[in-house]
Amino acid sequence: MLKHIVMLKFKKSASESAITEVEKGLGGLPGVIPEIMKFEFGRDVLRSERSYDFALVSEFENLDKLERYRVHPAHQKVLMKLKDICDSILIVDFEN
């Protein structure tokens, strides 16, 4: 089992509508990418100095299925929007 953790720091110029659009895009991924076993995401509520703005936690059966998710056109479409509104994107993938 692989956990895929993503943390996002939005640009100060990122609009609420752009962030909401990304959330909607992410929410649709489990319905079109069968390799996703678990998919949770949300905005930071603490808003501390060290906090990132948004996190995603997902699970995949193995590295091959994670890679299929990574290159899937629906994921790539959301990723392009993320790159437009983020200053920083951190990713960690680990086995559990």
Phi and psi restraints in degrees (value plus and minus 20) as a CYANA .aco file:
   2 LEU   PHI    -137.0   -97.0
   2 LEU   PSI     114.2   154.2
   3 LYS   PHI    -120.6   -80.6
   3 LYS   PSI     116.0   156.0
   4 HIS   PHI    -138.5   -98.5
   4 HIS   PSI      91.6   131.6
   5 ILE   PHI    -131.9   -91.9
   5 ILE   PSI     110.0   150.0
   6 VAL   PHI    -149.5  -109.5
   6 VAL   PSI     112.7   152.7
   7 MET   PHI    -143.4  -103.4
   7 MET   PSI     116.0   156.0
   8 LEU   PHI    -139.7   -99.7
   8 LEU   PSI     118.5   158.5
   9 LYS   PHI    -135.8   -95.8
   9 LYS   PSI      93.2   133.2
  10 PHE   PHI     -95.4   -55.4
  10 PHE   PSI     129.1   169.1
  11 LYS   PHI     -85.5   -45.5
  11 LYS   PSI     129.6   169.6
  12 LYS   PHI     -80.4   -40.4
  12 LYS   PSI     -47.6    -7.6
  13 SER   PHI    -103.9   -63.9
  13 SER   PSI     -24.5    15.5
  14 ALA   PHI     -84.8   -44.8
  14 ALA   PSI     105.5   145.5
  15 SER   PHI    -102.0   -62.0
  15 SER   PSI     135.9   175.9
  16 GLU   PHI     -79.1   -39.1
  16 GLU   PSI     -58.9   -18.9
  17 SER   PHI     -87.3   -47.3
  17 SER   PSI     -55.5   -15.5
  18 ALA   PHI     -88.0   -48.0
  18 ALA   PSI     -59.6   -19.6
  19 ILE   PHI     -86.5   -46.5
  19 ILE   PSI     -63.4   -23.4
  20 THR   PHI     -82.0   -42.0
  20 THR   PSI     -58.7   -18.7
  21 GLU   PHI     -83.0   -43.0
  21 GLU   PSI     -61.2   -21.2
  22 VAL   PHI     -84.6   -44.6
  22 VAL   PSI     -62.9   -22.9
  23 GLU   PHI     -79.2   -39.2
  23 GLU   PSI     -62.8   -22.8
  24 LYS   PHI     -84.3   -44.3
  24 LYS   PSI     -61.9   -21.9
  25 GLY   PHI     -82.2   -42.2
  25 GLY   PSI     -63.9   -23.9
  26 LEU   PHI     -82.8   -42.8
  26 LEU   PSI     -62.3   -22.3
  27 GLY   PHI     -80.7   -40.7
  27 GLY   PSI     -46.3    -6.3
  28 GLY   PHI    -105.0   -65.0
  28 GLY   PSI     -33.5     6.5
  29 LEU   PHI     -82.3   -42.3
  29 LEU   PSI     -63.6   -23.6
  30 PRO   PHI     -79.8   -39.8
  30 PRO   PSI     -46.2    -6.2
  31 GLY   PHI     -96.8   -56.8
  31 GLY   PSI     -37.3     2.7
  32 VAL   PHI    -139.7   -99.7
  32 VAL   PSI     -28.9    11.1
  33 ILE   PHI    -140.6  -100.6
  33 ILE   PSI      78.4   118.4
  34 PRO   PHI     -86.3   -46.3
  34 PRO   PSI     -37.4     2.6
  35 GLU   PHI     -89.1   -49.1
  35 GLU   PSI     -38.6     1.4
  36 ILE   PHI     -92.7   -52.7
  36 ILE   PSI     102.1   142.1
  37 MET   PHI    -114.5   -74.5
  37 MET   PSI     -56.8   -16.8
  38 LYS   PHI    -166.4  -126.4
  38 LYS   PSI     123.5   163.5
  39 PHE   PHI    -172.4  -132.4
  39 PHE   PSI      89.7   129.7
  40 GLU   PHI    -151.2  -111.2
  40 GLU   PSI     121.8   161.8
  41 PHE   PHI    -175.2  -135.2
  41 PHE   PSI     140.2   180.2
  42 GLY   PHI     159.5   199.5
  42 GLY   PSI     149.9   189.9
  43 ARG   PHI    -105.3   -65.3
  43 ARG   PSI     129.5   169.5
  44 ASP   PHI     -84.9   -44.9
  44 ASP   PSI     116.4   156.4
  45 VAL   PHI    -123.5   -83.5
  45 VAL   PSI     -41.8    -1.8
  46 LEU   PHI     -96.8   -56.8
  46 LEU   PSI     -61.2   -21.2
  47 ARG   PHI      36.9    76.9
  47 ARG   PSI      20.5    60.5
  48 SER   PHI     -97.9   -57.9
  48 SER   PSI     151.2   191.2
  49 GLU   PHI     -79.4   -39.4
  49 GLU   PSI     -53.5   -13.5
  50 ARG   PHI    -109.5   -69.5
  50 ARG   PSI     -30.5     9.5
  51 SER   PHI     -88.5   -48.5
  51 SER   PSI     125.4   165.4
  52 TYR   PHI    -108.7   -68.7
  52 TYR   PSI     146.1   186.1
  53 ASP   PHI    -104.4   -64.4
  53 ASP   PSI     -42.4    -2.4
  54 PHE   PHI    -177.3  -137.3
  54 PHE   PSI     126.5   166.5
  55 ALA   PHI    -158.9  -118.9
  55 ALA   PSI     130.6   170.6
  56 LEU   PHI    -151.6  -111.6
  56 LEU   PSI     113.6   153.6
  57 VAL   PHI    -146.8  -106.8
  57 VAL   PSI     102.8   142.8
  58 SER   PHI    -155.8  -115.8
  58 SER   PSI     142.4   182.4
  59 GLU   PHI    -148.1  -108.1
  59 GLU   PSI     123.6   163.6
  60 PHE   PHI    -155.8  -115.8
  60 PHE   PSI     130.6   170.6
  61 GLU   PHI     -83.8   -43.8
  61 GLU   PSI     -59.6   -19.6
  62 ASN   PHI    -178.0  -138.0
  62 ASN   PSI     158.0   198.0
  63 LEU   PHI     -84.2   -44.2
  63 LEU   PSI     -56.0   -16.0
  64 ASP   PHI     -81.3   -41.3
  64 ASP   PSI     -62.6   -22.6
  65 LYS   PHI     -91.4   -51.4
  65 LYS   PSI     -54.1   -14.1
  66 LEU   PHI     -83.0   -43.0
  66 LEU   PSI     -61.3   -21.3
  67 GLU   PHI     -85.7   -45.7
  67 GLU   PSI     -58.7   -18.7
  68 ARG   PHI     -83.2   -43.2
  68 ARG   PSI     -58.6   -18.6
  69 TYR   PHI     -82.8   -42.8
  69 TYR   PSI     -66.8   -26.8
  70 ARG   PHI     -77.3   -37.3
  70 ARG   PSI     -58.4   -18.4
  71 VAL   PHI    -117.3   -77.3
  71 VAL   PSI     -23.0    17.0
  72 HIS   PHI     -80.4   -40.4
  72 HIS   PSI     116.8   156.8
  73 PRO   PHI     -75.7   -35.7
  73 PRO   PSI     -56.7   -16.7
  74 ALA   PHI     -86.4   -46.4
  74 ALA   PSI     -59.8   -19.8
  75 HIS   PHI     -87.2   -47.2
  75 HIS   PSI     -62.7   -22.7
  76 GLN   PHI     -80.5   -40.5
  76 GLN   PSI     -56.7   -16.7
  77 LYS   PHI     -83.5   -43.5
  77 LYS   PSI     -64.9   -24.9
  78 VAL   PHI     -87.4   -47.4
  78 VAL   PSI     -60.3   -20.3
  79 LEU   PHI     -80.1   -40.1
  79 LEU   PSI     -59.3   -19.3
  80 MET   PHI     -83.4   -43.4
  80 MET   PSI     -58.8   -18.8
  81 LYS   PHI     -87.8   -47.8
  81 LYS   PSI     -58.4   -18.4
  82 LEU   PHI     -81.9   -41.9
  82 LEU   PSI     -63.2   -23.2
  83 LYS   PHI     -81.6   -41.6
  83 LYS   PSI     -49.2    -9.2
  84 ASP   PHI     -92.1   -52.1
  84 ASP   PSI     -50.5   -10.5
  85 ILE   PHI    -129.4   -89.4
  85 ILE   PSI     -20.9    19.1
  86 CYS   PHI    -130.4   -90.4
  86 CYS   PSI     120.0   160.0
  87 ASP   PHI    -103.4   -63.4
  87 ASP   PSI     -51.7   -11.7
  88 SER   PHI    -168.9  -128.9
  88 SER   PSI     117.6   157.6
  89 ILE   PHI    -150.3  -110.3
  89 ILE   PSI      98.9   138.9
  90 LEU   PHI    -128.4   -88.4
  90 LEU   PSI     119.7   159.7
  91 ILE   PHI    -154.6  -114.6
  91 ILE   PSI     118.0   158.0
  92 VAL   PHI    -155.0  -115.0
  92 VAL   PSI     112.3   152.3
  93 ASP   PHI    -142.0  -102.0
  93 ASP   PSI     106.7   146.7
  94 PHE   PHI    -163.9  -123.9
  94 PHE   PSI     135.8   175.8
  95 GLU   PHI    -108.3   -68.3
  95 GLU   PSI     123.6   163.6
